[in-house]
Amino acid sequence: MRTFTWISVALAVLIVVSILLLVNEFYITPQRVSDLAYFSAQLARCYQISLNVERLISSVESYMLHADHRYLDDFRRYSLETAREELDLYNTADSVTKKKVADLIEENRKYLSFVEKEVVRPEPQNSGRSNASLRLEHEYFAASLRDKSYLAVSAARDEVDRVSTSVMAVENRKRFFLFLLVLLLLVLLIVGSCGVVIPLFVQNSHLEHLTVHLRGAVIMTDQRAIVRKINTAAEKLLNISGGAVKNKSLNEILGHFPSLQNVFQPLFEVILYKKQLSNYQTVYTYAGRKIFLTIDYHPLFFLDKLTGAVMVALPEESQRDRSLLFDSIEAERRRLSIEIHDWIGRYMSTVIHSLDYVLRQNGKELPESVRENLARLRDQCQNAAMDMRSIMNEIHPYLIEKVGLIPAIESYVSHFEKTYGIKVYLYYSDRAFTLNRREAIVIYRIIQEALTNVAKHSAATEVDIYFSVQNEMLKIEVSDNGGPQKELVEGTGLWGMKDRANLLGGDLVYGYTDTGFAVTLTVPLVREEVSGEPD
């Protein structure tokens, strides 16, 4: 392993050096290209000057041959253009080309002077010269001018060739360094495969062996939510075969096994948000049997890239104890409610009836102040009896056993509206749900807590409660119009509601909507016998 490390470090250093050299070549290239463009422009000017020189000499020769003043006009035009081009090139040329251009300018000056003095306006002493001698002298000046023009073009061409060679050398070095960089990266990848990938492969083999023998139910997916692995414990716990879920997407699996919705749904969130979810409690219902599960969901990463997700589920052993505890608490609450009704309620009723009797029989004979005090005492006793009834309902919703869940909720809603001034609307398609007493009480408690939270923490004026049944699932949504989203602080009330929902094998979610806060309870309607319920 240490050898792989040293080789990797050496390769990394070579890669860095290659990158720096390559960056340097890329930095030099624009300057070389700029130089090439500059010298190419100079060469183009030299060619233009050489062309004008030829036109200039040709116009003079035509004038000497035909004595036509049109050729003389061409001569003067080309002489001006040539002089202007030579001056512009001289001002912008490099030192080597500038010397050649200066010689060309001097030779052009001599040629123009000869033409003006000897050809266009010959001096009197030379007026008798023969055409042959004049042509011979003109050819001499013309040849000298052509030679200087050729030297200027050659100097500019040499500079272009030199810079072109430099640009090609830079391109060749860039190709070499790119090839070297790719080669070094390939070698580093091979070394990394030996030093990293192989150990990871070995670790993955150990992990796979460990997964198979874990007591917990393990299911692994890739980043596309396709199940890649399921161990034997998961097959037994969820009562599904590996062949039915392997290499299939979660959506496809849920289409065949809707009962796995609560188990697999968090996997989508883990893959989407790349965050783990620990100690998630839910209930898996299959063939009338409820299994309480505690599940951990974890995203899987390789080199900081999501590669999938894994869930590890264990049956909740303490759920039976929680059910017994709930039944014990509700039984004690029922006993207290009955005690309050049978004793305190009986005495309160006797006091109220006695005061009514006194006011009816002796009200006219009593002083007015005494009669008013007795009437006020009677009203206070009546209010106390009503408050006592509300307390009894808080302790134990006795109406559930007499008339059912919906009527009991309607009674509580009526009291809630009078107490807090918040309007509550109930929506349902059927007043009768086939629920056992424990389920009805738990649902009643959750709705009760949800409305209490609205009164305590929301500025809502209205609350809607929707009951619906789909696919053997009872869904209850409590939503208010308390306004836009605020910072959500989860307290014991929300935790207790979720814990009660888990007790029934259901689920409870909550959060802000467009209008306010909403709590949604989902409870399976699959029936099971609940033994040991107190009468």
Backbone torsions as a table, in degrees:
resi	resn	phi	psi	omega
1	MET	NA	-38.3	179.2
2	ARG	-66.0	-37.1	177.8
3	THR	-61.5	-44.7	177.2
4	PHE	-59.2	-37.3	-178.9
5	THR	-65.6	-46.4	-179.2
6	TRP	-65.1	-40.9	178.0
7	ILE	-63.2	-40.6	179.2
8	SER	-64.1	-39.8	178.7
9	VAL	-64.8	-44.4	179.3
10	ALA	-61.6	-44.1	178.4
11	LEU	-63.6	-37.9	178.2
12	ALA	-63.4	-40.4	177.9
13	VAL	-63.6	-45.6	178.7
14	LEU	-61.7	-38.3	178.4
15	ILE	-64.7	-41.3	178.9
16	VAL	-63.6	-44.0	179.1
17	VAL	-62.0	-44.0	179.4
18	SER	-62.0	-40.5	179.2
19	ILE	-63.9	-41.7	179.5
20	LEU	-64.2	-44.1	178.3
21	LEU	-63.9	-39.8	178.6
22	LEU	-65.2	-41.1	176.5
23	VAL	-61.8	-40.0	178.3
24	ASN	-61.7	-42.6	178.7
25	GLU	-64.7	-40.0	177.0
26	PHE	-66.1	-30.0	177.3
27	TYR	-72.1	-36.0	-178.3
28	ILE	-75.3	-33.7	-173.0
29	THR	-53.6	-48.5	-179.6
30	PRO	-58.6	-37.2	179.4
31	GLN	-66.8	-41.6	178.6
32	ARG	-64.8	-41.8	178.4
33	VAL	-64.3	-39.1	177.4
34	SER	-63.4	-42.0	177.6
35	ASP	-63.0	-41.2	179.8
36	LEU	-62.3	-41.8	178.4
37	ALA	-64.3	-39.0	-179.6
38	TYR	-63.7	-49.6	-178.3
39	PHE	-71.1	-29.9	175.4
40	SER	-65.1	-39.4	177.4
41	ALA	-63.9	-40.4	177.1
42	GLN	-63.0	-41.8	179.1
43	LEU	-63.1	-39.6	178.0
44	ALA	-62.8	-39.2	177.3
45	ARG	-65.9	-39.6	178.6
46	CYS	-62.7	-41.1	176.8
47	TYR	-63.5	-38.9	178.9
48	GLN	-65.2	-41.0	177.8
49	ILE	-64.4	-41.8	179.3
50	SER	-62.4	-38.8	177.8
51	LEU	-65.7	-41.8	178.6
52	ASN	-65.7	-35.3	177.1
53	VAL	-62.3	-43.5	178.3
54	GLU	-63.2	-42.0	177.8
55	ARG	-64.3	-38.2	179.6
56	LEU	-62.7	-49.0	-179.0
57	ILE	-65.5	-40.4	-179.7
58	SER	-63.8	-39.3	178.7
59	SER	-65.3	-37.1	178.8
60	VAL	-67.2	-43.4	179.3
61	GLU	-63.2	-39.6	178.2
62	SER	-65.6	-37.6	178.9
63	TYR	-66.1	-42.5	179.3
64	MET	-64.6	-30.7	-177.5
65	LEU	-82.3	-40.2	-172.5
66	HIS	-111.5	-12.8	-178.7
67	ALA	56.1	35.6	179.4
68	ASP	-98.7	125.6	-175.7
69	HIS	-68.4	-15.3	175.3
70	ARG	-63.9	-37.8	177.7
71	TYR	-67.9	-30.1	177.3
72	LEU	-68.3	-37.9	176.1
73	ASP	-64.1	-40.2	176.7
74	ASP	-61.9	-40.5	178.9
75	PHE	-58.3	-46.8	-177.1
76	ARG	-69.0	-36.9	177.9
77	ARG	-64.5	-46.7	180.0
78	TYR	-67.2	-31.7	178.3
79	SER	-66.6	-39.3	178.3
80	LEU	-67.3	-43.9	179.7
81	GLU	-63.3	-41.9	-179.5
82	THR	-64.7	-41.7	179.7
83	ALA	-64.7	-40.2	179.6
84	ARG	-66.6	-45.4	178.7
85	GLU	-62.2	-40.9	-179.8
86	GLU	-64.5	-39.8	-179.9
87	LEU	-67.6	-43.0	178.2
88	ASP	-62.7	-42.4	-179.9
89	LEU	-66.4	-38.2	179.4
90	TYR	-63.5	-38.2	-177.8
91	ASN	-72.9	-23.0	-176.4
92	THR	-111.9	-7.3	-174.0
93	ALA	-76.2	158.9	173.1
94	ASP	-77.0	176.5	-171.6
95	SER	-62.4	-39.9	-178.0
96	VAL	-67.8	-49.1	-179.0
97	THR	-69.4	-33.7	-178.2
98	LYS	-60.5	-38.5	178.9
99	LYS	-63.4	-42.3	179.2
100	LYS	-67.4	-37.7	179.0
101	VAL	-67.6	-37.7	177.4
102	ALA	-62.5	-41.4	176.8
103	ASP	-63.5	-38.8	179.0
104	LEU	-65.4	-40.9	179.6
105	ILE	-62.2	-43.5	-179.6
106	GLU	-63.9	-43.2	-179.7
107	GLU	-68.2	-36.7	177.4
108	ASN	-64.6	-38.3	178.0
109	ARG	-61.8	-43.1	179.5
110	LYS	-63.2	-42.1	-178.7
111	TYR	-64.4	-45.5	180.0
112	LEU	-63.2	-39.2	178.4
113	SER	-63.1	-41.5	179.1
114	PHE	-62.8	-44.7	-177.3
115	VAL	-64.4	-43.9	-178.6
116	GLU	-64.7	-40.0	-175.0
117	LYS	-82.9	-38.2	-170.5
118	GLU	-102.8	-28.6	-175.1
119	VAL	-102.4	-50.4	-175.6
120	VAL	-77.2	-52.8	-179.5
121	ARG	-128.2	80.8	-176.8
122	PRO	-64.7	142.5	178.4
123	GLU	-70.7	153.8	-174.7
124	PRO	-56.8	-40.5	-177.6
125	GLN	-68.3	-16.9	-179.8
126	ASN	-108.3	8.3	-174.9
127	SER	-68.0	-23.6	-178.6
128	GLY	-91.6	9.9	-179.1
129	ARG	-68.1	145.9	179.1
130	SER	-77.6	157.8	178.9
131	ASN	-66.4	-31.0	-178.6
132	ALA	-65.0	-46.4	-179.6
133	SER	-67.4	-36.1	179.3
134	LEU	-65.9	-42.2	178.9
135	ARG	-64.5	-39.2	-179.7
136	LEU	-64.1	-42.6	178.8
137	GLU	-67.9	-36.8	178.2
138	HIS	-64.4	-39.5	178.9
139	GLU	-63.6	-33.5	178.9
140	TYR	-65.5	-49.1	-179.6
141	PHE	-66.2	-37.7	-179.8
142	ALA	-66.4	-41.3	179.2
143	ALA	-64.2	-40.8	178.7
144	SER	-63.9	-40.1	179.3
145	LEU	-66.5	-42.6	178.2
146	ARG	-61.6	-39.0	-179.3
147	ASP	-63.7	-43.9	179.0
148	LYS	-66.0	-36.5	177.5
149	SER	-65.6	-41.5	178.8
150	TYR	-63.6	-40.1	179.0
151	LEU	-63.9	-38.8	178.5
152	ALA	-65.6	-42.4	178.0
153	VAL	-63.9	-42.2	-179.5
154	SER	-62.6	-40.5	179.4
155	ALA	-64.1	-42.9	178.7
156	ALA	-66.4	-38.4	179.8
157	ARG	-66.9	-37.5	178.0
158	ASP	-62.6	-39.5	178.3
159	GLU	-66.0	-40.2	178.0
160	VAL	-63.6	-42.4	179.0
161	ASP	-64.4	-38.9	-179.6
162	ARG	-64.5	-46.1	-178.5
163	VAL	-69.6	-36.7	177.7
164	SER	-61.5	-42.3	177.2
165	THR	-61.7	-39.6	178.7
166	SER	-64.8	-41.5	178.7
167	VAL	-63.8	-42.3	178.3
168	MET	-63.9	-38.4	177.7
169	ALA	-63.4	-40.1	178.2
170	VAL	-63.6	-43.9	179.3
171	GLU	-62.4	-40.3	178.6
172	ASN	-64.6	-41.0	178.3
173	ARG	-65.7	-37.6	177.0
174	LYS	-62.0	-44.1	178.4
175	ARG	-62.5	-39.8	-179.7
176	PHE	-64.7	-46.3	-178.4
177	PHE	-67.2	-35.3	175.9
178	LEU	-64.5	-43.2	177.2
179	PHE	-62.0	-43.3	179.4
180	LEU	-63.5	-40.8	-179.2
181	LEU	-64.7	-44.8	178.7
182	VAL	-62.7	-41.6	179.6
183	LEU	-62.5	-44.4	179.9
184	LEU	-65.0	-40.8	177.8
185	LEU	-63.4	-38.3	178.4
186	LEU	-64.8	-43.3	177.8
187	VAL	-63.8	-41.5	178.9
188	LEU	-63.6	-37.8	178.3
189	LEU	-64.5	-40.3	179.0
190	ILE	-65.8	-43.9	178.5
191	VAL	-63.9	-41.5	178.4
192	GLY	-63.4	-35.9	177.4
193	SER	-62.3	-39.4	179.1
194	CYS	-71.9	-38.4	-174.4
195	GLY	-90.5	-20.3	-175.9
196	VAL	-121.5	-52.5	-174.2
197	VAL	-64.1	-43.0	-179.5
198	ILE	-62.7	-47.3	174.9
199	PRO	-59.7	-36.7	177.8
200	LEU	-65.3	-37.9	177.6
201	PHE	-62.9	-41.7	178.7
202	VAL	-64.6	-43.8	179.5
203	GLN	-63.5	-38.7	179.1
204	ASN	-64.2	-37.3	177.3
205	SER	-62.9	-43.2	176.7
206	HIS	-63.6	-39.8	-179.5
207	LEU	-64.5	-41.6	178.4
208	GLU	-62.8	-40.7	178.3
209	HIS	-64.0	-40.5	179.5
210	LEU	-65.9	-40.6	-178.6
211	THR	-61.3	-41.0	-178.4
212	VAL	-61.6	-35.6	-173.3
213	HIS	-99.6	6.2	176.3
214	LEU	-70.6	145.9	175.7
215	ARG	-74.0	-28.9	179.2
216	GLY	-75.4	155.3	177.8
217	ALA	-80.2	122.0	-175.9
218	VAL	-119.4	129.1	174.5
219	ILE	-132.6	128.1	179.7
220	MET	-114.2	141.5	175.0
221	THR	-126.3	162.7	172.2
222	ASP	-90.7	-173.7	-175.7
223	GLN	-70.0	-11.2	177.7
224	ARG	-98.9	13.8	178.5
225	ALA	64.0	38.0	174.6
226	ILE	-106.9	127.3	-177.1
227	VAL	-69.5	124.9	-179.7
228	ARG	-109.5	-21.8	-176.8
229	LYS	-153.0	140.1	174.1
230	ILE	-145.1	129.4	-177.2
231	ASN	-89.7	174.4	-176.3
232	THR	-63.3	-38.0	-179.7
233	ALA	-60.6	-38.8	179.0
234	ALA	-68.3	-38.8	178.5
235	GLU	-61.5	-42.0	-179.3
236	LYS	-72.3	-42.7	-175.6
237	LEU	-67.4	-42.7	-176.8
238	LEU	-94.6	-2.0	177.5
239	ASN	57.9	46.5	176.5
240	ILE	-133.5	154.2	178.4
241	SER	-93.7	150.6	179.9
242	GLY	-61.9	-35.9	179.9
243	GLY	-65.4	-23.2	-178.3
244	ALA	-79.7	-16.7	-175.5
245	VAL	-123.0	-22.4	-177.1
246	LYS	-64.5	139.4	177.8
247	ASN	60.6	26.8	175.2
248	LYS	-123.9	147.8	179.8
249	SER	-72.3	156.9	179.3
250	LEU	-61.8	-37.6	178.6
251	ASN	-62.9	-41.3	178.8
252	GLU	-65.6	-39.6	179.3
253	ILE	-65.3	-42.9	-179.6
254	LEU	-66.2	-27.2	175.6
255	GLY	-65.1	-32.1	178.9
256	HIS	-91.7	-28.7	-177.6
257	PHE	-128.7	77.4	-179.0
258	PRO	-60.3	-24.6	-178.4
259	SER	-66.8	-15.2	179.8
260	LEU	-86.6	6.6	-176.0
261	GLN	-55.5	-50.0	-177.7
262	ASN	-66.0	-27.5	-176.9
263	VAL	-80.5	-42.3	-172.6
264	PHE	-91.8	-22.3	-174.9
265	GLN	-55.8	-43.9	179.5
266	PRO	-61.4	-22.5	178.6
267	LEU	-61.9	-36.7	178.0
268	PHE	-61.3	-43.8	-179.4
269	GLU	-66.6	-38.6	179.1
270	VAL	-63.2	-43.2	179.1
271	ILE	-68.4	-38.8	-176.7
272	LEU	-71.6	-47.0	-174.5
273	TYR	-98.6	-6.0	176.3
274	LYS	58.3	38.1	179.5
275	LYS	-128.6	144.1	-178.3
276	GLN	-81.1	156.2	178.5
277	LEU	-131.2	114.5	-174.8
278	SER	-110.1	151.0	173.8
279	ASN	56.2	41.6	177.6
280	TYR	-81.0	126.4	-176.6
281	GLN	-109.9	131.1	179.7
282	THR	-152.1	179.8	-178.7
283	VAL	-128.0	130.2	175.4
284	TYR	-103.3	118.6	-177.4
285	THR	-108.1	124.8	-179.2
286	TYR	-145.7	124.6	177.8
287	ALA	52.4	43.1	177.7
288	GLY	78.4	4.1	-178.6
289	ARG	-111.2	131.8	-179.7
290	LYS	-104.9	130.4	177.3
291	ILE	-119.6	118.1	178.5
292	PHE	-84.7	124.6	-173.3
293	LEU	-120.6	145.6	168.0
294	THR	-115.8	120.8	-169.9
295	ILE	-125.7	139.2	171.0
296	ASP	-110.5	131.7	178.2
297	TYR	-116.2	131.5	-177.9
298	HIS	-133.6	133.9	171.0
299	PRO	-75.9	149.2	179.3
300	LEU	-109.8	133.4	-177.4
301	PHE	-125.9	149.3	169.3
302	PHE	-138.2	118.5	-176.1
303	LEU	54.5	46.3	177.5
304	ASP	63.4	17.4	177.0
305	LYS	-115.6	132.7	-178.8
306	LEU	-65.9	127.5	178.5
307	THR	-114.5	-9.6	179.9
308	GLY	159.1	-160.0	-179.4
309	ALA	-149.4	157.5	179.1
310	VAL	-136.2	142.6	174.2
311	MET	-123.0	138.2	177.8
312	VAL	-123.9	116.2	-174.6
313	ALA	-115.1	140.8	176.2
314	LEU	-131.4	140.5	176.0
315	PRO	-66.7	141.2	-178.5
316	GLU	-83.0	106.4	-176.7
317	GLU	-73.1	-26.8	-174.1
318	SER	-86.8	1.9	-175.6
319	GLN	-64.6	-38.5	178.8
320	ARG	-61.3	-41.1	178.1
321	ASP	-64.0	-37.2	179.7
322	ARG	-66.4	-38.3	178.1
323	SER	-64.2	-42.9	178.0
324	LEU	-63.7	-39.1	178.6
325	LEU	-63.9	-43.0	178.7
326	PHE	-61.0	-46.3	-179.8
327	ASP	-61.5	-38.4	179.9
328	SER	-65.9	-42.8	-179.7
329	ILE	-64.7	-44.6	-178.9
330	GLU	-66.4	-36.7	177.4
331	ALA	-63.5	-41.6	178.6
332	GLU	-66.7	-39.2	177.8
333	ARG	-63.6	-40.2	178.6
334	ARG	-63.7	-41.3	178.6
335	ARG	-62.6	-44.1	179.1
336	LEU	-63.6	-39.2	179.1
337	SER	-62.4	-43.1	178.9
338	ILE	-64.7	-41.1	178.9
339	GLU	-60.9	-44.8	179.7
340	ILE	-62.5	-42.7	-178.5
341	HIS	-66.9	-44.4	-173.6
342	ASP	-75.7	-31.0	-175.3
343	TRP	-106.2	-65.6	-177.6
344	ILE	-64.7	-42.3	179.8
345	GLY	-62.5	-40.0	179.8
346	ARG	-64.0	-44.1	179.6
347	TYR	-65.7	-40.5	179.3
348	MET	-63.1	-40.3	178.9
349	SER	-64.3	-40.2	178.9
350	THR	-63.5	-42.7	-180.0
351	VAL	-62.0	-44.0	-177.7
352	ILE	-64.2	-45.3	-179.7
353	HIS	-65.8	-36.8	178.5
354	SER	-64.5	-43.8	179.0
355	LEU	-64.6	-37.6	177.6
356	ASP	-63.3	-41.5	-179.7
357	TYR	-64.3	-45.0	179.7
358	VAL	-61.1	-43.6	-178.5
359	LEU	-67.0	-33.2	179.6
360	ARG	-74.7	-43.0	-173.4
361	GLN	-82.7	-41.4	-171.6
362	ASN	-119.7	13.3	-175.6
363	GLY	-63.1	-37.1	-177.4
364	LYS	-74.6	-27.7	-178.2
365	GLU	-82.0	-20.7	-178.1
366	LEU	-79.5	149.2	173.9
367	PRO	-58.4	153.1	-175.8
368	GLU	-60.8	-40.9	-178.4
369	SER	-64.7	-38.5	179.2
370	VAL	-68.3	-40.7	-179.6
371	ARG	-63.3	-39.8	179.1
372	GLU	-66.8	-39.3	179.1
373	ASN	-65.6	-40.0	178.5
374	LEU	-65.5	-41.4	178.9
375	ALA	-64.1	-39.8	178.3
376	ARG	-65.5	-38.8	178.8
377	LEU	-65.6	-38.7	179.2
378	ARG	-63.9	-43.1	178.7
379	ASP	-63.4	-40.2	179.2
380	GLN	-64.5	-39.2	176.9
381	CYS	-65.6	-38.0	178.1
382	GLN	-64.6	-43.2	177.7
383	ASN	-63.4	-38.7	178.7
384	ALA	-64.4	-38.1	178.4
385	ALA	-64.6	-39.4	178.7
386	MET	-67.0	-42.1	176.7
387	ASP	-63.0	-37.5	179.0
388	MET	-64.1	-38.9	177.5
389	ARG	-63.7	-39.7	177.6
390	SER	-64.5	-41.2	178.2
391	ILE	-63.5	-40.8	177.2
392	MET	-60.5	-40.3	179.8
393	ASN	-68.2	-34.7	176.2
394	GLU	-66.2	-40.7	-178.6
395	ILE	-70.0	-45.3	-178.9
396	HIS	-151.6	117.6	-179.1
397	PRO	-73.5	82.4	-173.8
398	TYR	-64.9	-22.6	-178.9
399	LEU	-65.7	-24.8	179.5
400	ILE	-60.0	-42.9	-178.4
401	GLU	-71.5	-24.8	-176.0
402	LYS	-91.4	-45.6	-171.7
403	VAL	-124.2	-10.3	178.0
404	GLY	108.9	175.9	-173.4
405	LEU	-67.8	-52.3	-174.6
406	ILE	-61.4	-48.8	177.1
407	PRO	-60.0	-37.7	178.1
408	ALA	-63.5	-40.6	178.0
409	ILE	-66.9	-39.8	177.8
410	GLU	-60.7	-39.3	178.2
411	SER	-65.2	-43.6	179.5
412	TYR	-66.0	-39.1	179.7
413	VAL	-62.1	-40.4	179.2
414	SER	-60.6	-45.2	177.7
415	HIS	-65.9	-38.4	-179.4
416	PHE	-63.7	-41.7	-179.4
417	GLU	-64.7	-39.5	-180.0
418	LYS	-69.3	-35.4	-176.1
419	THR	-74.9	-44.9	-171.2
420	TYR	-109.6	-8.7	179.0
421	GLY	70.8	23.4	179.6
422	ILE	-108.3	125.1	-177.6
423	LYS	-78.0	133.5	-179.1
424	VAL	-122.0	130.3	178.8
425	TYR	-113.9	129.9	178.3
426	LEU	-105.1	132.7	178.9
427	TYR	-125.9	123.8	178.2
428	TYR	-157.3	156.7	178.7
429	SER	-102.5	-15.1	-178.7
430	ASP	-148.0	129.7	-178.6
431	ARG	-79.9	-13.8	-174.7
432	ALA	-112.1	123.6	173.8
433	PHE	-119.7	137.5	-179.6
434	THR	-79.9	78.8	179.8
435	LEU	-116.8	146.1	172.7
436	ASN	-80.8	173.3	-172.6
437	ARG	-62.8	-39.5	-179.2
438	ARG	-62.4	-46.1	-178.8
439	GLU	-63.4	-42.3	-179.9
440	ALA	-62.9	-41.5	-179.7
441	ILE	-66.4	-42.9	-179.3
442	VAL	-63.1	-44.7	179.1
443	ILE	-62.7	-41.6	177.8
444	TYR	-59.9	-44.0	-179.2
445	ARG	-63.7	-40.3	-179.1
446	ILE	-65.8	-44.4	177.7
447	ILE	-63.9	-40.0	178.1
448	GLN	-59.7	-45.3	-179.8
449	GLU	-67.7	-38.0	178.9
450	ALA	-62.2	-44.0	178.7
451	LEU	-67.6	-36.8	177.2
452	THR	-62.5	-40.6	178.0
453	ASN	-63.9	-37.0	176.8
454	VAL	-61.7	-45.7	-179.2
455	ALA	-64.6	-35.8	-175.4
456	LYS	-82.4	-40.9	-165.5
457	HIS	-117.5	-1.7	-174.7
458	SER	-122.5	154.7	175.0
459	ALA	-98.0	25.1	-175.3
460	ALA	-70.1	151.1	174.1
461	THR	-112.9	-14.4	179.7
462	GLU	-140.2	148.4	176.9
463	VAL	-133.9	133.8	176.6
464	ASP	-110.5	134.6	177.1
465	ILE	-122.3	116.5	-177.6
466	TYR	-109.2	130.8	173.2
467	PHE	-111.4	130.5	176.3
468	SER	-148.3	151.8	179.8
469	VAL	-124.8	124.0	178.1
470	GLN	-142.3	130.8	176.3
471	ASN	51.1	47.2	177.9
472	GLU	61.0	29.2	176.9
473	MET	-126.3	130.0	175.6
474	LEU	-92.6	122.6	-179.0
475	LYS	-115.8	126.2	-179.9
476	ILE	-125.1	123.7	-179.7
477	GLU	-119.4	126.1	177.1
478	VAL	-113.4	111.7	-177.2
479	SER	-130.1	144.0	-179.9
480	ASP	-118.3	175.0	177.7
481	ASN	-109.8	42.2	-174.8
482	GLY	-75.4	2.2	174.6
483	GLY	104.4	-171.4	-172.8
484	PRO	-68.6	173.0	-174.5
485	GLN	-64.5	138.7	174.3
486	LYS	-122.6	176.9	178.2
487	GLU	-68.9	124.3	-176.6
488	LEU	-87.0	120.6	177.4
489	VAL	-112.6	111.5	-178.1
490	GLU	-81.4	120.6	179.7
491	GLY	-112.8	-169.9	-178.1
492	THR	-65.6	-27.1	179.5
493	GLY	-63.0	-50.3	179.1
494	LEU	-65.4	-40.3	179.2
495	TRP	-62.7	-42.6	179.6
496	GLY	-64.6	-39.0	177.6
497	MET	-63.1	-44.1	179.7
498	LYS	-65.5	-38.1	179.1
499	ASP	-65.3	-40.2	177.6
500	ARG	-64.5	-39.4	178.8
501	ALA	-63.1	-41.4	177.8
502	ASN	-63.1	-30.1	179.9
503	LEU	-63.0	-28.8	179.5
504	LEU	-94.8	3.4	-175.2
505	GLY	78.2	18.0	179.5
506	GLY	-105.6	-167.1	-179.1
507	ASP	-141.1	151.5	179.7
508	LEU	-135.3	125.8	176.9
509	VAL	-122.9	153.6	-177.8
510	TYR	-151.2	157.1	-179.8
511	GLY	165.3	177.3	-178.1
512	TYR	-87.2	142.6	174.1
513	THR	-112.7	-168.0	-179.7
514	ASP	-67.0	-27.5	-175.2
515	THR	-104.2	-26.3	-177.1
516	GLY	174.8	-149.8	-177.2
517	PHE	-96.3	144.2	-178.2
518	ALA	-136.5	140.5	174.9
519	VAL	-121.7	126.0	-178.1
520	THR	-119.9	121.4	179.4
521	LEU	-108.5	131.4	176.7
522	THR	-123.0	124.9	-175.4
523	VAL	-131.1	129.3	176.0
524	PRO	-69.8	143.2	180.0
525	LEU	-99.8	11.7	176.8
526	VAL	-68.6	128.1	-173.1
527	ARG	-83.0	146.4	172.5
528	GLU	-146.6	150.7	178.1
529	GLU	-77.2	132.1	178.2
530	VAL	-109.6	106.9	-176.3
531	SER	-83.4	151.3	173.5
532	GLY	79.5	15.1	178.8
533	GLU	-71.9	134.0	178.2
534	PRO	-66.6	144.1	-177.7
535	ASP	-73.1	NA	NA
